[in-house]
């Protein structure tokens, strides 16, 4: 059953999906790119001060029940039917074995394919009309409907993005029931990747539904989730989020949080709804109770259904008091207004810049990695912490540590057949590295957790997505083909994808090796490569190590790009290991063991990860290590592409600095030495080729072109920092060129933020820059000092400078003192010169007065003043009370 709607609602679930099909099976990555790379906007205001393009936090609330006769059924959909197949939704909301556990959670997405897409809203609902607070109470002006993004979210191929579904399923024993228990599930559909913040509300709502089953509870849940206050929450840019993610400081970007108006803050200001005219109290637990607008709960009243459709989240500014109010129209509070205060509007750059009063600013969180607010369900207030460092494809709560530990406790050599792009270190490839390779090659990866909670399997899928995308920071395209929970009924959906990552609990999938390429068994901690997997690159295993790790044209392979389906089950031949009479053992296993390298960079990286987890490093540190590893993989891929074709679409060209041309800086990936370069290329060459055939590569290429157009620094900062960090014999000319380029190119706030993202604290912070304070050339030392002074002009740069070690801070202060002494001496010399000039002029005046009795005193005084006002320092800096005079070098 679903909450019925009036004729202006979207059409009910159709029997045929023909009206909602698109041209392609998978989501169109071009449209996804347009959506995801839109400029970072916090709130856009029109001329009247109204908020534009605000998207609701929750789009749908669903409830499913298990019936002993009908099986899994979708009982309610609010505020209107999604248009997705109801039986499929019910099966996903009630996972296998749900009756065996008191509570479980599942996660799935809407909008990945036409068959799992939300029905597009009516054409007249595709645009949003903003109403002012005064006109919102007028019935004639209530024809404003859904936000612009709401019209495309969850619609396959629309570019509006996915809807993430968080589902809570509970079982309660009841002897009155035929099977002695009740199994119900409640879910929310949201475009926000931080779906975990809604768990407390789901638990409260589902518990309430067990006590008193009523569709009104879905309306309460819908209103509570959409009424979560975001007053004072800034919208950080991409580089700000990267910098905040890599920092452990709890006060970073503190100046961007909070609001300065009185009676404002993150705590929502609720009014007594019973004091509103026309309000009626809703008795708890009564199915026949009325909505707060006085209409019946059954949905037969036209006014109730109309406002239910127009349920929207509006944030407007009061023109009289200057205090923001939120207006919730429709749903369970269609005739009431629940006001709470909003933040100061952001600046044009999209960054929140509130005025700081003398009093303490409100709404500043204890840890700026999270925005602290509250949610309220009935009379229960729940604290909410919204993460500030989440990217669009960084969905849900997961643990990379859990993923690594699960598949690292039982490491055994992989058996043949071998695939160079998967077994990058032969039979000794680490299981986590093989999983990463499978994600990069867009393989069909499946996690099997027989007898385990669906929540545990879903977390593993979310962790694998983070592994393959760099926690959403590096690559895209993984989430659109991810299924955190799937069942046998989802096989037809999985067949529509050439590559995916899915989580299942049914052991039947293990007996179907044609449905997956890589199987990860959570019970045994073993990763299995399907024997039916074929490769589009028929390279023999012996060719991998025939040159001892040296990369040449014979083992690099083709660099042409193709569809990702070429790396899945195709018609090409499988990789084979041929016998070699020169070896003592001709078995494939022995040959792959001889090819595998114990000092492979992948194995070294995983040893560092395991050592970090053993040393109790936190989840954030492990995530940063994988992000850095994937980021370097992309830069190495750019280097290989440039070396083979003379150009690259995914990075800067690989150019080295030459002392003969100091005006041209180097760019591209930096290797410590030639031997290290050969080792890294040997480990990455085949997975680079496999990645270049995937949609992820094409998305990154378009992302890179977009970032080039919007970059704030015109040269490759990462290359310059890497040279300062890794170069062993850097010439003085290159050092001077790098520091001069950094000093001249880093001037404003955006440039400072971009520089600091390449100087994270886990890599030593400002150490590469601060080392320039000890350079033997005075010009390099002065340039490094100027750069640090520029960074100190902004709070975020001041934090970085204060975090330098003792020796760097002492050198910094020493150079500043020497600079002040030099400036003071220069001032004294200028003052002496001016005094000498005045004495000369005075002597000239007396001599002139003696020689010329008709001398004009006023004309002479005017001449003296004019000459004094134009006195300047030798380097052109006008003297006065300024303390920032730069000494001439």
N, C-alpha and C positions, 0 to 999 in steps of 0.2 A: 504494500500500500504506500502511496506517496501523498504528500499534502497537495490537494487539488488546487488548481489555479483557474483563473478567469481567462477569458479569450485572448487577452493581450499577452499571456504567458507564452514561452516557447512551446512548440508542439510536443506532445507526449512521445515517449520512446517509440520509434517507428518499427514496424515489423521487418522492414528491409533497410539496409544501410546505404542504399544507392544514393540517397540524397546527401549523404555526408562523406562520400568517398572522395579521394584526391587522386592526382595523377601518379604519384609514387607510393611505394609501400612504406618506406621509412620516412621519417621526418625530413623535410627539405632543409639541408644545412645552410643554404643561402639565406632563407628566411630566418632561420635561427640566428645567423650571424647578425642580421639587421637588428633583431630584437636585443641580443645580448650586448652588442657594441654601441648601444645608444649612450649618449653622454650621461654621466652620473649626475642625476638631479635629485635634490631633496624635496623641495616643494616649489612649484611654480605658481605664482600669483598673477591674476589678471588685474586690470586697472582698478577694479572695485575692492581689491584685497581678498578675493575668494581663491581658495586653493584649487588648482587644476590638476587633472590626471592622477587623482589619488585612487589607489587600488585597494580593494578590501583585503583584509588579512586572510579571511576564510571565505571561500566561494560556495561550498556545499557542506552540509552535514548529512551523514547517512547512518541508517540503522538496519542491521541484518539480524535475523533470528533463525534458529534451527527448528524445523518442524519434523516430527517423526514420520509423517506421511509425505510431505512435499519436499523435505530436505532443506537445504539452505535457501532462504527467501529474503529478498530485500523489502523490508517492511515500510520504511519511510525515507523520503528524500526531501531535503529542505535547502533553499526556499522553493525549488521547482525541480523536476526530473533532470538528470544530467544528460539523458539521451544515450548513455552507454548501456550495453546489454545488462539487464538487471541480474540475470542468473550468473553471469561472469563476475559481477561485483560482489554478489553474495558468496560465491565460492572463494574469492580472494579474502573476503572479510572473515570467513570462518575456515581457518586452515585445518589441514589434516591433524587429527589428534587433539583438537581444541577441547573435546570433552574429557580429556585426561588431565588437564591442568586447570587450576583455579583462575589463572590469568595468563594472557599471552598478547604479543603485539605483532602486527604485520605492517609492512610498508609496500606500497605499489604506486605506480604513476598512471596518470590519464593524459592522453594526447600523443602517445608514441606512434600509434597506427590508427587508420580510420576505424577499425573495429574496437579500439579502446579509447576513442576520442569523445570529447564532450560535444553535444550537438550545438552548432553555432546558434547564437541568439538571433532574434528577428532583425531584419535590416534596419528598422527604425530604432533599434537599441544599440547600434554600433557606435553611436556618438554620445557624448555626455554633455548634458546641459547643467551648468552650475547655477544654483539658486542662492540668493542671499538669505540671511537668517530671517529677515522680516517676510520675504516672499515665500519662505519654506512653509509657513503656517497657512498660506493661502491655498485652497484646494485647486484653483485654476493653474497654479504654478507647480503642481506636483507631477508634471510629465517628464521630469528629469529622471533618467534611468541609469543603466549600468555605466561604469567608467569605461574609457576606451580600451584599456588593457583587458578588462573583464570580457570583452566581446571576442577575444581571440585566445585567451588562456585555455589550454587543454584541447584546442582544435588542431588536429594533425595537419601539418604543412602550412599553418597560418603564420608561423613565426612569432606567435604570442607567448611561447614557452609552455612548459609542462605544468600540470597540477600534481603536487605531491600529496599522497594520501597517507595519513597516519591513522591506524586502526587499532582499537583496543577490544579484545575479546575476553569475556569472563564466563565462568561456569559456576553456577550455584546449585547446590543440592536442594531438591524439593520433592518430598515424597508424594505430593499430590500429582506430580507430572507422571506420564506413562513410563518414561525412562529414568525417573527419579532425579532429574536435574534439568536446569534451564541453561541454555547457551545463547548468549546475545553478544553482538558486536556493534560498536559505534565508531564512526570515522569522521574525520574532517578532511576537506580538500583545500589546500592552500598553495599559492605560488611562492611562499617563503621557504627557502631551503632549511632554515632552522626550525624544523617541525617539532623538535623536542620540547619547545616551550609550551606546547598545548597539551602535554601529557596530564598535568594536574586537572585541567578543565575536563578532559575526556573521562578521567576516573570519577570525578564528582558527578558528571552528567550521567554516566552509565550506571553508577550506583543509585542515583535518583530514579532512573528509568526502571531498574529492577523493583524499586519500592512502589512506584506509581507509573506504569506505562502510559505515556501520553506524547503526542507529537509536539506539544508545547515545550517539552524539555529540549528538543532539537532547536527550537526557536531561542530558548534561553542560552543554549550553548553557542549558537550563531552570534547572538548579540554580545555575549561575554567576550568571545574571541575577537570580535571586531571592535570592541570598545576598549581594548588594551591601549593605554595612553602611550604615545611616543613623543610627548612634549619634551623638548630639549635634546632629542636624539639626533646627532649630526649624520649626514650622509657622507661618508669618507670616500675619497677617490681611490682608484686602484692602487697607486703607489702608497697612499696613506695606510690602506689596509695591509699591504705587504710589510710596511715598516712596523706597524703595530703588531702584526703576527710574529715578527722575528724578534720583538723586544719583550723582555720580562718586566719592564717598568710598569707599575700600576697607575702612574700619573701621566703617561704619554698622551698628548692631545687633550689634556684636561681642560684647556682653554676653550675647546669646542663644545663641551658638554654644559648642560644647565641653561637656565633662563634667569633673567634678572628682574622680571616684573614681580611686584608683590603678589602674594597669594598664588604662586605658581610653583610647579615642580613636577616630579615624575609621578607623585601620588594622584590618582584620579579623584576628582571632586564629585561625589555622587549626591544628588538631591533626593529628597523624599518624594517619590513619584506620586504618593497619595495626595500630596498637596496640589498637584496639577489639576486644573479644571477638566472635567470629563474623564477622570481616571477612575478605574475600578481595580480593586485588589484581586489578585489571582489566588484562590485557595490552593495550597500545596496538595499535590496528590489527587486532584480531582480531574478526571478526564473531561467532564462536562463544564468545567470552569470556562470563563470567558477570557478573551484576550484583553489586553489593557486598553484597547480602543473600544471595548464594549461589544465586539462582534463575536460570534460563536466560533469555537475552536475547530469545528468541523470543516471550515473553509468554504461554507456556502454563502457567506456574506460577501457581496461584491466589494464593499469598501475594504474588508479585511484582505481579500485576495489581491486587490489592486495595490494596496500598500505593501503586501507581502512581496509582490513582484518588484516593487520599486525600492525594496530594502537596499539602502546604500549608506556608505560611510562618507559623510561630508564634514570637512573641517573648514570653518569660516571664521573670520575675524569680526568682532563686534565693532561697528563704526562709532558707537557712543563711548564705550569704556576702553576700547583697545585691547580687551581681553578676549582670547579665542574661545570658541565654544564648538563642541562636536554635536552634530544633529544626526540622530539615527532615525531614519524614516522607514516605516513598514515593519515587517516581522512582528515581534511580540510587543514592541513599544512604538507603534506607528504614530501615536498622537502625543508622545512625550519627547522632551528634549533632555538628554543627559549631558550637561555641560562639564567640560574640564578644559584646562588651560593648555595652550599649545606653545611651541617655542617661538622665539624671535625668527622672522623670516631669514633665510640664508642670504649670503652675498651673491653677486652675479657669477662668481667663480664656482658656486655650488658648495661652498663651505660655510658652516654655521659660524657667525661672528657676532655673538651677543655682546651688548654693552655691559661692562663690569661695574656694578655699583660699589659704593664704599662698604656696604654690608656683605655678608657672606652669600655667595651665589648658591642657588638651590638646584638640586637635580644632578650634581656632580657625583658620579659613582665612586665607590671605593676602589674599583678596578676598572680602568677605562677599556679593557678588553670586552667588557659587557656593559650594556645599558640596562639599568635597574628600573623596573616599573612594576605594576601590579595588575592582576586580573581579578575579577569578582564574579562569582557564580552564586546567585541568590545572596545570602548574607555572609558567605565565606570569601575572604580575601586571600589571594595566593600570590606570593612574590614571583616575579618573572625576570629572568636575566637574558636579554637578547644579545647574542654574540655580535661583535662589531667587525670581525675579521673574516666573515664567511663570504665565499664567492658563489656564483649562481649554481655551479655544479658540485659544490661542497655540501651535500645533503645529509641531514640527520646526524645522529650521535653514533660514532664508531671508534674503533681503537686499532691503530696500525700495530701497536705492541701486541695486542691479542692475535692479530693475523700472523705476525712474524713468529710468535712463540708456538702457535698451533702447528705450523708447517716447518718448524726447525728442530723439533725434538727427535725426529726419526728420519734422518737424512741418509739415503742410500743411493748408489749410482743408478742413473736412469738406464733402462734397457733399450736396445734398438727396437724399431728404426729411429734415426735421429734427423732432426730438422735444424739446419744452421741458424735460422732466425729464432728458434725456440731454445735449442741446446747450444747457447753461445759459448759454453765452455765444455762442450762434449758431454760425456756421461757424468762429469763432476759439477754440472751446472746446479747452482743452489735452487731449491724449489721456489723460493720467493722471486728470484730472478727469472725463472721460467714463467711464473705467473705474470710478472711485469712484461716480459717479452710477448706473452699471449695477449695481454691487454693492448700493447702497442701495435701488434699485428692484426688486431680486431678479430680475434678468434672467438669461437663459441665456448665460453668458460662457464662451467656449472659447479656450484657449491652444493654438496649433498650432506645433509645432517639428519640421518635417520634416527628417529626417537628423540631428537633435540627440539627445543622450543623454536618456533618460527622466528622469534625475535633474534635468537643467536645466529641463525642462518642469514637473516636480513642484515645484521651488523657486519658480517663477513663480506657480503656483497657491497655494502657501502664503503667498507675499507678497501676492497679491491678497486672500486671506482676512484677512490682517492689516490691509490697507488698508481693507477694508470693515467691520472690527470694532474698529478702534482697537487692534490687537495683542491682542485679547481683553479689553481693559480697559473698553471703552465699550458695545459692542453684542454680542449673541449671536445664534445661529441660522444663522451662515454655515457653520460647520464641518460641520454635519449634512447640508448639501447640496453639499459639496465633494468632488471626485474628482481628487486630485493626478495620478493616472494612469488613463486609460481607453482602451479600444480599440473597434473596431467591434462586438465582442461585448457591449460595455456599453451599446449604444444602447437596448435595452429597459429598462435601469435608468434611464438619463437621461430617457427619456420619462415616467417616473413622477413627475418633478419639474417644477413650473411654472417654477422658476428654479434655476440651479446655476452652479458654476464648475468647469470640468474642464480637464485637460491631456491632449493627444493628440499623437501623432507621425505618424499616418497622414494623408497629404495628401488622402485621399478626403473627409474632413470638410469641407474648404473648398468642395467641389462640392455640399455638402448644406446650403444656407443656411436651410432650414426646420428644421434641428436646432439652430440657435444664433441668438441675437439680436445678440451682439457677438463678433467674432472678432479675436483678438490674435495676429498673426503674428510669431513670434520672429525669423524670418530677415530680414524686411524692416523690422521695428519699426513696422508700420502696424496701426492699429486700424480695423476695418470694422464698420459697423452694417448689419445685414441689411435689404434693401429690402422684405422681407416683414413686417417688424416693424410692428405696429399699436399704437395707443395708445388707452387708455380715456378720455382727456381730449382731445376734438377741438378744441384751441385752435390758432388760426393763429399763424404766426410773427410776423405784424405786430402781434398783440395783446401780444407780450412787451414791445415797446419803444414802444407807442403813447403811453405817459404819461411817456416819458423816464426810466424807472426808478422812478416813483412807484407804490407798491403800493396798489391799490384793489380793490373787490369785482369789477370786471370782469375782472381778470387773475389774481386769487388762485386762483380755481377752488374747487371743492367740497372740503370737508375731511372728508367722510364716509369711513370706512374700509371696506375690502372685502378679498376674497381676493387674494393676490399674483398669481393667474392672470390677473387683470384687466389687469395691466400687461404681459402677454406677448401671444402671438398670439391675438387675439380677433376678435369680429365688428364692433368699432367702426371708424370710419373713420380713415384715416391722416391725419397732419397735413399740410396743404398750404400753400403760400405763394402767395397770390393776387396777381395783377398790380395795381399801383397806378399810375394814370395820372399822379399828381403827381410821381412819381420819374423821373429822367432815364433810368434803366435799369430795365426791368421784369423782368429775369431773377431767378429765385429766389436765385441765388448772390450777386448784387449787393445784393439786399435784406437777406439775412442778414449780409453784410459790413457794411452800414450799421447794422444793429441791434447787432451785436457791439461790445463796449466794450473798448478797449485797457487801460483802468484797472480792469477787473473785478477783484474781490477774489480770484477763483480764479486769474487770471493773475498777480496780484501774489504770491500765496502760492507758486505754482509757480516764479516767478522767485527767490524766497527759497530754495526747496528746491534749485534748480539752482545757485544761488550758493554754498550751503552745501556741496554735493557737490564743486563746483569748488575750494572752499577746504579740502577734505579733512576736513570734519567727519565724525565717526564714525557708524556705523550706529545707535547708541543715540540720538544727537541727532536724526537724521532721523526715527526712530520717534516720539520725543517730540513733534516738530512735527506729525506726522499725527494723533497721539492728541489733542493740543490742538485741532486743527482739527475733528476729528469730535466732540469734546466740546462745542465751541461750536456746531456744527451742531445738536446735540440741544437745547441751551438756546434757540437761535433758533426751533427747531420748537416748543418749549414756549411761547415768547412768541407765536408766530403762533396756536397753538391757543387760548391764553387770550384773545387779542385777538378772535378770531372767535366763540368759543363761551362765553366768560366763565368757563371752567374748563380745567384741563389735567390729564392723567393721567401726564405724563412729567417733571414738574418743579415748581418753586415757582411760584406765580402772579406775574405781572409787576406789581409794585407799587413805586411810587416813594416815597422818604422825603419827609415834609412837616414843616417846622419847627413848624407848628401842632400837630403830634401827635408829639413826640419819642419817645414810648414805643413807637411802632410802626416797626420797621425796614423798609427796602425789601427786595425779593426779586426773583428772576428775572435774565434776561440784562441786561448793562450795555453801552450803546453810548457811544462817545466823544462823538458829537454827532448831530444829526438827519440831517445829510447822510450820515454813515457808516452810520446805521441804514437809510436808504433804499437805499444801495448793497448792503448785506448782505442785506436782504430781497429785493431784486431778483434777486440771484444764487441765493437759496435757496428761493424760494417754490414752484417747480415740483417740485424734487426732494424737498421736504418733503411735498408732497401725494402723490408716488409712494411715499415711504417709509412713510407712514401706512397704506398698503394692504398692507403686508407683514407677515410673521410676526415679523420683527425688531422692528418697532414694538410689537407686542403683548407680546413677551417683555420688552422694555425697560420697558413700562408696569407689568408685574407685578414686575420687578426693582425698580423705583422704589418701589412700594408696600411691598415687603419691606424696602428700605433705610430708608424713613421710620420703620418700626416699630422698627428696631434702631439708629437713629442715636444718637450720643452728644451731639450739639449740636442744640438745638431751633430754630435759625434758619439761614438761608441764609448760610453762611460765604463761599461763593464770591462772592456778590453784594457782601458788605461788602469783601472784598479787592479785587474789581474796581473798586469805587467809590474806594477809596484809591489804586488804581493809575491809573485812567483819568479820574476826574472832574477837570474843569478849574476849576470855580468851586464848590467844596464849602463849604457854610456851616459856621460854627463849631459850631452846634448839632448838625448831622449828624455831624461829626467826633467830638464828645464822645459822642454816642449810640453810634456804631460802636465806639469804643475801650472805652467802658463795658460794652457788650454782650460784646465779646471778652474783656475782663478778668474779667467775672463768669461767662461761660459756658465758659471754658477753665480747668479746674482739675485734672482727672485725666489719666492717661496716654493713654487713648483719645482724649480731646478734643484733647490736644496733637498727637497723630499726625494726626488729621483736619485740624487747622489747617495743619500743615506740608505736607500734600499739596497744598494750594492755594497754597503759597509755594515752588515748586521753584527750584532754583538757576539754571536757564536763564531764569527770569523775574525774577531779581534777589534771590531768597531772601527774607529778612526786610525788605527795603527798604520796602514799604508800611507795616509796623509801625514800623520804626526812624525813618521820616520823622516820626512823631508826637512824637519827642523834640525836634523843632525847632518844634513848634506854638506859636503865640503865647499860647494859653490854658494856664495852669499846670496846670489840671485834666486836660487832654489829655496833657500831658507826664508827669504823675505816673501816669496810667493806663497809658500806653505803657510806662513804666518798670516798673510792677508786672507787666504782661503778660510782659515779657522776663525778669523775675526768676522768674516761674512756669515759663517754658520751660526755664530753666537747672536746674530741679530734676531733669530727666531727661537721660540721656546724649545722646539724639537732639536734644533742644532745645539742649543745651550746644554741640553741633557747629554748629547753625544760628546761634547767637549769636556764636560765635567766627569764623564765616565772614562776618560783616558787614564792610563796608569801614571804612577808617581813620576817617573822619569820624563814622560812626555809633557805632563803638566808643568814640571819644573823648567823644562826647556822652553815651553811656551811662555811662561811668566818671565823667564830670564830674557828672552828676545823682546818681549813687550817692554821690560824695563830699559833695555838698551835702546830700544826705539824711542822711548820717552826721553831718555837722556839726550839722544841725538837731536830730537825735536827741540828740547829745551835749549841746547847749545845753539841750534840754528836760530831759535827765536832771539837769544841773546846777541848773536852776531847781527841779526837784522835790526835789533834795537840800537846796537852800537853804530851800525851804518846809518840809521836814520838820524841819530843824534849828531853824528859827524856831518851829515848833510845839512842839518839845521844850523850847526855852528858855522859851516862854510857859507850858508846863505845869509846868516846874521852878519858875519864878517864882510860878506859882499855888500850887504845892505848899508853897513856903516861907511864902507869905502865909497859906495855909490852916493850916499847922502852928503858926504864931504865934497865929492866932485860935482854933484848936481843939486844946487839949492832948490830947484823947482820939483823935487821928488814927491810923488803922490803916495802917501802912507797907506791909504785904503787899497790901492792897486797892488802894492807889495804884499799886504796881508792876504789878499785874495789869491795871489800867486803861490804863497807859502802853503795855504790850505789845500789848494788844488794838487800841488805836488805831493803833499803828505797823504792825501786820500788815495793816491794811485801807487803808493809804495806796495810792493809785492815781494814775495820770496823768489829766489832764483829759479825755482821750478814752476812758477806761475801760480802758486796757491796764494790767495789773498790773505794777508796776515790779519790778526785780530785776536779774538778770544777762542778761536778754534783749537781743539786738542788732537785733531786727527790729521795733522799735516804729515804728508808722506815725504820722507827725506829723499833727496835726489841721490840716485845710485850712480 
